[in-house]
Amino acid sequence: MQPGYIPQLRLQSPLGAHPVSTAFAPVMPTATGVKKLQALDETERTNGFQNVLSGTLNGINATMAAPDALMQRALVSNDVDVHDVMVANVKAELAVNVSAQFVTKIVQAYDRILQIQI
């Protein structure tokens, strides 16, 4: 093989159709690719820490409210399986445990930052 040689792959379809030939080629940035990267950068600026944190807390709140709603539906209309209620309870418990560990790590990091001497 020569240096810089890029072999072609011959892929066979699982259904036995004609083989497909694909060559490895470097991807060059284009003007549209640069625009897409700039748009991505602007969306990252709008999704600040506060927005991400509030979205996460809203998700945790919804996860914690789900078992109560399922339990109420199970008692009133009897159209919810008990296993679904138990799974929702476990998800809510896990969400509470993870968020408590997250808060503990943030507090520990803040304490370490305060201990840094200038």
DRENKEKOL-436118 format. One record per residue: residue number from 0; residue in one letter; x negated, y negated, z negated of N, C-alpha, C in turn. Coordinates in pm, 1 decimal. Each point is the difference from the previous one (the first is absolute). Example, Ala and Ser with C-alpha at 12.3 -4.5 7.8 and 13.67 -1.06 7.14 Angstrom:
<pts>
+-----+---------+----------+----------+----------+----------+----------+----------+----------+----------+----------+
| num | residuo |      nxx |      nyy |      nzz |     caxx |     cayy |     cazz |      cxx |      cyy |      czz |
+-----+---------+----------+----------+----------+----------+----------+----------+----------+----------+----------+
|   0 |       a |  -1319.0 |    569.0 |   -780.0 |     89.0 |   -119.0 |      0.0 |    -90.0 |   -120.0 |      0.0 |
|   1 |       s |     35.0 |   -105.0 |     72.0 |    -82.0 |   -119.0 |     -6.0 |     77.0 |   -109.0 |    -73.0 |
+-----+---------+----------+----------+----------+----------+----------+----------+----------+----------+----------+
</pts>
This chain:
<pts>
+-----+---------+----------+----------+----------+----------+----------+----------+----------+----------+----------+
| num | residuo |      nxx |      nyy |      nzz |     caxx |     cayy |     cazz |      cxx |      cyy |      czz |
+-----+---------+----------+----------+----------+----------+----------+----------+----------+----------+----------+
|   0 |       m |    -83.1 |    118.8 |      0.0 |     83.1 |   -118.8 |      0.0 |    -86.9 |   -124.2 |      0.0 |
|   1 |       q |     47.1 |    -98.8 |     67.5 |    -71.8 |   -126.0 |      6.7 |     42.0 |    -87.3 |   -117.2 |
|   2 |       p |    -91.5 |    -84.2 |    -49.0 |     40.4 |    -92.7 |   -106.0 |    107.0 |    -94.4 |     53.2 |
|   3 |       g |     98.9 |    -28.1 |    -81.1 |    107.1 |    -90.3 |     39.0 |    111.1 |     69.0 |     77.2 |
|   4 |       y |    -11.8 |    131.6 |     21.4 |    102.1 |     73.8 |     73.3 |    121.9 |     17.8 |    -88.4 |
|   5 |       i |    116.0 |    -30.8 |     53.3 |    125.2 |     17.1 |    -73.2 |     80.4 |    107.2 |     71.8 |
|   6 |       p |     17.9 |    116.7 |    -61.6 |     71.6 |    107.9 |     68.7 |    149.4 |    -27.4 |      5.9 |
|   7 |       q |     64.1 |     59.6 |     98.6 |    144.8 |     -8.8 |     10.6 |     62.1 |    118.0 |    -73.3 |
|   8 |       l |    112.6 |    -25.9 |    -62.6 |     72.7 |    106.0 |    -68.6 |    107.4 |     53.8 |     91.7 |
|   9 |       r |     19.4 |    129.4 |     -4.4 |    109.7 |     60.1 |     73.5 |     97.5 |     53.1 |   -103.6 |
|  10 |       l |    111.6 |    -68.7 |     -9.5 |    101.9 |     37.8 |    -96.8 |    107.9 |     80.1 |     69.8 |
|  11 |       q |     39.7 |    109.9 |    -59.9 |    104.1 |     84.2 |     56.7 |    126.5 |    -21.1 |    -81.7 |
|  12 |       s |    110.1 |    -24.2 |     65.2 |    127.4 |    -18.8 |    -66.8 |     44.0 |    131.6 |    -61.2 |
|  13 |       p |     65.8 |     -1.8 |   -115.7 |     47.3 |    125.2 |    -59.2 |    106.5 |     68.1 |     85.1 |
|  14 |       l |     63.6 |    -74.7 |     90.4 |    102.9 |     58.3 |     84.7 |    -57.4 |     57.9 |    128.2 |
|  15 |       g |   -131.3 |     -9.3 |     17.8 |    -63.5 |     56.9 |    117.0 |      6.0 |    -90.0 |    122.3 |
|  16 |       a |     20.8 |   -128.1 |    -18.6 |      5.9 |    -92.0 |    113.3 |   -141.3 |    -26.0 |     50.8 |
|  17 |       h |    -13.7 |    -87.7 |     93.1 |   -129.1 |    -31.4 |     59.2 |    -95.4 |    -58.3 |   -104.1 |
|  18 |       p |   -127.7 |     34.7 |      7.5 |    -95.6 |    -56.0 |    -94.7 |    -14.3 |   -150.2 |     20.5 |
|  19 |       v |    -26.4 |    -67.8 |   -110.3 |    -15.9 |   -144.9 |      2.1 |   -146.4 |    -31.5 |    -21.8 |
|  20 |       s |    -55.7 |    -85.3 |     82.8 |   -139.4 |    -37.8 |    -12.7 |     -8.6 |   -137.3 |    -64.8 |
|  21 |       t |    -77.6 |    -11.4 |   -107.7 |    -14.6 |   -126.1 |    -70.5 |   -148.5 |    -26.1 |    -19.6 |
|  22 |       a |    -43.4 |   -117.4 |     30.9 |   -140.1 |    -37.1 |    -18.5 |     -9.8 |    -96.4 |   -117.1 |
|  23 |       f |   -109.1 |     11.6 |    -73.0 |    -24.5 |    -94.0 |   -107.3 |    -54.4 |   -127.7 |     60.5 |
|  24 |       a |     61.5 |   -111.4 |    -30.9 |    -47.3 |   -127.3 |     52.7 |      0.8 |   -100.9 |   -113.0 |
|  25 |       p |    -99.6 |    -86.3 |     -4.6 |     -0.4 |   -100.7 |   -105.2 |    113.9 |    -98.0 |     20.9 |
|  26 |       v |     56.6 |    -44.3 |   -109.0 |    109.7 |    -95.8 |      5.9 |    -59.1 |   -139.2 |    -14.1 |
|  27 |       m |     24.0 |    -82.0 |     99.0 |    -52.5 |   -135.6 |     -0.5 |    107.6 |    -94.9 |    -50.1 |
|  28 |       p |    -36.5 |    -97.5 |    -82.2 |    100.3 |    -95.6 |    -46.1 |     49.8 |    -85.2 |    115.3 |
|  29 |       t |    128.1 |    -23.1 |      1.1 |     59.7 |    -83.5 |    102.6 |     56.5 |   -124.7 |    -64.9 |
|  30 |       a |     46.6 |    -91.7 |     81.9 |     58.1 |   -123.2 |    -53.4 |    125.2 |     30.8 |    -80.8 |
|  31 |       t |     79.3 |     97.0 |     44.9 |    120.4 |     35.0 |    -75.9 |    -37.3 |     67.6 |   -130.7 |
|  32 |       g |   -109.2 |     77.8 |      1.2 |    -45.2 |     63.2 |   -123.3 |    -43.5 |   -102.7 |   -102.6 |
|  33 |       v |    -66.3 |   -106.4 |     44.2 |    -42.1 |   -106.9 |    -90.9 |    121.8 |    -70.7 |    -55.3 |
|  34 |       k |    101.5 |    -22.9 |     84.3 |    122.0 |    -65.2 |    -47.6 |     70.2 |     86.5 |   -102.9 |
|  35 |       k |      0.3 |    133.1 |     22.5 |     62.8 |     89.8 |    -96.1 |    -73.7 |     -3.9 |   -133.3 |
|  36 |       l |   -133.0 |     -7.0 |      3.6 |    -77.7 |     -8.6 |   -123.4 |     27.2 |   -130.8 |    -72.8 |
|  37 |       q |     13.1 |   -109.9 |     74.1 |     30.6 |   -127.8 |    -63.5 |    138.5 |      2.6 |    -62.9 |
|  38 |       a |     97.1 |     61.1 |     67.9 |    134.3 |     10.8 |    -55.8 |     -1.2 |     86.0 |   -125.6 |
|  39 |       l |    -79.4 |    107.1 |      0.0 |    -12.0 |     85.4 |   -116.9 |    -60.4 |    -77.1 |   -116.0 |
|  40 |       d |   -100.5 |    -82.7 |     29.0 |    -63.6 |    -80.0 |   -103.7 |     99.5 |    -98.2 |    -62.2 |
|  41 |       e |     87.0 |    -59.1 |     82.9 |     98.1 |    -94.5 |    -52.6 |    104.5 |     70.2 |    -85.2 |
|  42 |       t |     39.5 |    122.6 |     35.4 |     96.2 |     71.2 |    -82.6 |    -61.9 |     40.2 |   -132.6 |
|  43 |       e |   -129.8 |     27.9 |     -1.1 |    -65.2 |     33.0 |   -126.0 |     -3.2 |   -121.0 |    -92.0 |
|  44 |       r |    -12.6 |   -119.4 |     56.4 |      0.8 |   -120.7 |    -82.3 |    136.9 |    -23.1 |    -61.0 |
|  45 |       t |    106.6 |     28.6 |     73.2 |    133.6 |    -22.3 |    -54.1 |     35.1 |    103.9 |   -105.1 |
|  46 |       n |    -55.2 |    120.4 |     11.1 |     22.8 |    102.7 |   -100.5 |   -105.5 |    -12.8 |   -108.2 |
|  47 |       g |     18.4 |    -97.1 |    -87.2 |    -94.7 |    -22.0 |   -106.5 |     20.6 |     98.3 |   -113.3 |
|  48 |       f |    -82.4 |    -15.1 |    -99.9 |      5.8 |     89.9 |   -114.9 |    135.4 |     -9.5 |    -68.7 |
|  49 |       q |     54.0 |   -120.2 |     -9.6 |    128.7 |    -18.2 |    -66.4 |    111.6 |     72.7 |     74.5 |
|  50 |       n |      0.2 |     -8.1 |    133.2 |    103.2 |     67.8 |     77.9 |    -12.8 |    151.4 |     -9.7 |
|  51 |       v |   -122.4 |     49.3 |      4.1 |    -21.6 |    144.4 |    -10.4 |     41.1 |     49.7 |   -138.2 |
|  52 |       l |    -37.7 |    -74.1 |   -102.5 |     33.6 |     40.2 |   -136.2 |    150.2 |     -3.3 |    -23.2 |
|  53 |       s |     67.8 |   -105.5 |     47.0 |    144.8 |     -6.7 |    -19.5 |     71.5 |    109.1 |     79.5 |
|  54 |       g |    -48.6 |     32.1 |    120.0 |     59.1 |    109.3 |     76.9 |    -17.5 |    133.6 |    -69.8 |
|  55 |       t |   -116.7 |     19.7 |    -59.0 |    -25.1 |    124.9 |    -73.2 |     89.5 |      9.4 |   -122.2 |
|  56 |       l |     14.1 |   -109.9 |    -72.1 |     85.9 |      1.3 |   -118.6 |    146.2 |     21.7 |     36.9 |
|  57 |       n |     42.6 |    -57.9 |    111.9 |    137.3 |     24.7 |     45.3 |     19.4 |    146.7 |     36.3 |
|  58 |       g |    -99.7 |     61.3 |     61.1 |      7.2 |    142.2 |     32.0 |      6.1 |     86.5 |   -124.9 |
|  59 |       i |    -78.7 |    -35.2 |   -100.4 |      2.0 |     74.7 |   -126.3 |    135.5 |    -16.3 |    -67.8 |
|  60 |       n |     55.0 |   -121.8 |      5.8 |    131.2 |    -24.7 |    -59.4 |    107.7 |     82.3 |     70.2 |
|  61 |       a |     -6.4 |      8.7 |    132.1 |     97.3 |     80.7 |     73.6 |    -16.3 |    147.8 |    -31.6 |
|  62 |       t |   -124.3 |     44.5 |    -15.9 |    -25.4 |    140.4 |    -34.5 |     54.4 |     32.5 |   -138.6 |
|  63 |       m |    -11.1 |    -95.8 |    -91.2 |     50.3 |     22.8 |   -135.7 |    152.0 |     -6.1 |     -6.6 |
|  64 |       a |     63.9 |    -73.4 |     90.5 |    146.1 |    -10.2 |     -0.6 |     66.3 |    117.3 |     72.1 |
|  65 |       a |    -74.6 |     69.7 |     84.8 |     57.5 |    109.3 |     79.1 |     56.7 |    113.8 |    -84.4 |
|  66 |       p |    -67.3 |     47.3 |   -105.8 |     57.7 |    111.2 |    -77.5 |    132.8 |    -36.3 |    -65.3 |
|  67 |       d |     13.5 |   -123.4 |    -46.6 |    125.8 |    -40.4 |    -62.9 |    114.9 |      0.0 |    100.6 |
|  68 |       a |    -28.4 |    -51.9 |    119.8 |    103.9 |     -2.8 |    103.5 |     38.1 |    141.5 |     42.7 |
|  69 |       l |    -99.9 |     87.2 |     15.6 |     29.5 |    138.6 |     37.2 |     77.1 |     72.8 |   -109.3 |
|  70 |       m |    -35.6 |    -25.8 |   -124.0 |     70.5 |     64.3 |   -111.2 |    145.4 |    -45.2 |     -3.8 |
|  71 |       q |     21.8 |   -128.6 |     20.8 |    136.4 |    -51.9 |      0.8 |     80.8 |     60.8 |    115.1 |
|  72 |       r |    -61.1 |     10.4 |    118.6 |     69.0 |     62.4 |    112.7 |     28.1 |    147.3 |    -26.8 |
|  73 |       a |    -93.6 |     67.5 |    -67.0 |     19.9 |    141.7 |    -30.7 |    115.4 |     19.5 |    -98.0 |
|  74 |       l |     13.9 |    -90.9 |    -95.8 |    107.0 |     12.4 |    -98.7 |    135.3 |    -39.5 |     56.7 |
|  75 |       v |      3.2 |   -101.7 |     86.0 |    127.2 |    -51.1 |     49.3 |     52.8 |     81.8 |    117.7 |
|  76 |       s |    -83.4 |     18.5 |    102.3 |     51.4 |     61.8 |    122.4 |    -48.2 |    143.5 |     21.2 |
|  77 |       n |    -96.4 |     44.0 |    -76.3 |    -52.4 |    137.1 |      7.2 |    -52.7 |     34.7 |    139.9 |
|  78 |       d |    -54.2 |    -99.6 |     72.9 |    -54.9 |     26.1 |    132.5 |   -153.4 |     -3.1 |      1.8 |
|  79 |       v |    -61.2 |    -10.1 |   -117.2 |   -145.8 |     -5.3 |    -10.0 |    -47.3 |    125.2 |    -72.5 |
|  80 |       d |   -102.3 |     60.5 |     53.8 |    -56.6 |    119.3 |    -61.7 |    -79.3 |    -39.8 |   -124.5 |
|  81 |       v |      4.0 |     84.1 |   -100.0 |    -71.4 |    -27.5 |   -125.6 |   -150.8 |     -4.2 |     24.7 |
|  82 |       h |    -47.5 |     78.0 |     95.1 |   -142.9 |      1.0 |     30.7 |    -45.5 |   -136.3 |     52.8 |
|  83 |       d |     85.9 |    -65.7 |     78.0 |    -34.2 |   -133.3 |     49.8 |    -13.7 |    -99.5 |   -114.2 |
|  84 |       v |     85.7 |     13.8 |   -100.4 |     -7.8 |    -87.8 |   -116.4 |   -130.0 |     24.9 |    -76.0 |
|  85 |       m |    -37.1 |    125.4 |    -14.8 |   -123.3 |     32.2 |    -71.7 |   -123.0 |    -48.8 |     76.2 |
|  86 |       v |      0.4 |     14.3 |    132.5 |   -112.6 |    -48.5 |     80.1 |    -11.4 |   -151.3 |    -12.3 |
|  87 |       a |    113.7 |    -69.3 |      1.3 |     -2.0 |   -145.7 |    -15.8 |    -52.7 |    -38.6 |   -137.8 |
|  88 |       n |     34.5 |     77.0 |   -102.4 |    -51.7 |    -26.2 |   -135.1 |   -151.5 |     15.6 |     -4.9 |
|  89 |       v |    -51.4 |    104.6 |     63.0 |   -144.6 |     23.5 |      0.0 |    -71.5 |   -110.5 |     77.1 |
|  90 |       k |     57.1 |    -43.9 |    113.2 |    -60.0 |   -109.7 |     75.9 |     -4.2 |   -128.0 |    -82.4 |
|  91 |       a |    107.3 |    -28.1 |    -72.5 |      3.5 |   -120.2 |    -83.2 |   -103.1 |      8.8 |   -112.1 |
|  92 |       e |    -11.9 |    116.9 |    -60.8 |    -98.6 |     17.9 |   -106.4 |   -141.7 |    -17.2 |     52.6 |
|  93 |       l |    -26.1 |     54.9 |    117.3 |   -131.2 |    -14.1 |     61.2 |    -29.5 |   -146.0 |     34.6 |
|  94 |       a |    100.9 |    -71.3 |     48.7 |    -18.6 |   -142.0 |     32.9 |    -32.9 |    -81.2 |   -124.9 |
|  95 |       v |     65.1 |     31.0 |   -110.1 |    -28.0 |    -70.6 |   -125.7 |   -141.6 |     31.0 |    -47.1 |
|  96 |       n |    -41.5 |    126.1 |      6.7 |   -134.9 |     37.4 |    -43.2 |   -107.7 |    -65.8 |     85.0 |
|  97 |       v |     19.8 |     -1.0 |    131.4 |    -99.3 |    -60.2 |     88.8 |     -7.4 |   -150.7 |    -22.2 |
|  98 |       s |    114.7 |    -63.3 |    -14.7 |     -1.4 |   -145.6 |    -22.7 |    -61.9 |    -33.9 |   -135.3 |
|  99 |       a |     22.1 |     83.3 |   -101.3 |    -62.9 |    -25.7 |   -130.4 |   -151.4 |     15.1 |     10.1 |
| 100 |       q |    -48.0 |     99.6 |     73.5 |   -144.1 |     15.5 |     19.6 |    -57.7 |   -116.0 |     80.3 |
| 101 |       f |     76.3 |    -47.9 |     97.0 |    -43.1 |   -113.6 |     80.9 |    -16.9 |   -124.2 |    -87.2 |
| 102 |       v |     96.9 |    -25.0 |    -86.8 |     -7.6 |   -116.3 |    -88.5 |   -117.0 |     14.5 |    -96.8 |
| 103 |       t |    -22.2 |    120.2 |    -50.2 |   -112.5 |     23.5 |    -89.9 |   -132.5 |    -29.2 |     69.5 |
| 104 |       k |    -14.9 |     44.9 |    123.3 |   -123.8 |    -26.0 |     74.9 |    -18.5 |   -148.8 |     26.4 |
| 105 |       i |    107.3 |    -71.3 |     29.1 |    -10.6 |   -144.9 |     22.1 |    -44.4 |    -70.6 |   -127.3 |
| 106 |       v |     56.4 |     39.2 |   -112.4 |    -38.2 |    -61.5 |   -126.9 |   -145.9 |     31.1 |    -32.9 |
| 107 |       q |    -43.7 |    123.6 |     26.6 |   -140.0 |     35.3 |    -24.5 |    -93.4 |    -80.2 |     90.2 |
| 108 |       a |     39.0 |    -17.9 |    124.3 |    -82.8 |    -79.1 |     91.4 |     -5.9 |   -145.3 |    -45.0 |
| 109 |       y |    109.9 |    -54.4 |    -46.0 |      2.9 |   -137.7 |    -49.5 |    -89.4 |    -14.7 |   -122.3 |
| 110 |       d |      4.8 |     97.9 |    -90.4 |    -87.3 |     -3.6 |   -117.9 |   -147.2 |      4.4 |     40.0 |
| 111 |       r |    -33.4 |     80.9 |     99.0 |   -139.4 |      6.0 |     45.9 |    -43.4 |   -131.1 |     62.4 |
| 112 |       i |     89.6 |    -62.5 |     73.3 |    -32.9 |   -130.0 |     59.6 |    -23.4 |   -104.0 |   -108.2 |
| 113 |       l |     79.4 |      5.0 |   -106.2 |    -18.2 |    -95.5 |   -111.0 |   -131.2 |     24.3 |    -74.1 |
| 114 |       q |    -50.7 |    122.4 |      0.2 |   -124.1 |     30.8 |    -69.5 |   -124.1 |    -39.6 |     77.5 |
| 115 |       i |     15.2 |    -37.6 |    126.0 |   -114.1 |    -40.8 |     79.2 |    -52.1 |   -132.8 |    -52.7 |
| 116 |       q |   -130.3 |     -2.5 |    -28.8 |    -61.3 |   -123.3 |    -50.1 |    -60.9 |    -76.3 |    116.0 |
| 117 |       i |     25.1 |   -127.5 |     -2.0 |    -51.8 |    -85.4 |    108.1 |   -132.0 |    -61.2 |    -38.8 |
+-----+---------+----------+----------+----------+----------+----------+----------+----------+----------+----------+
</pts>
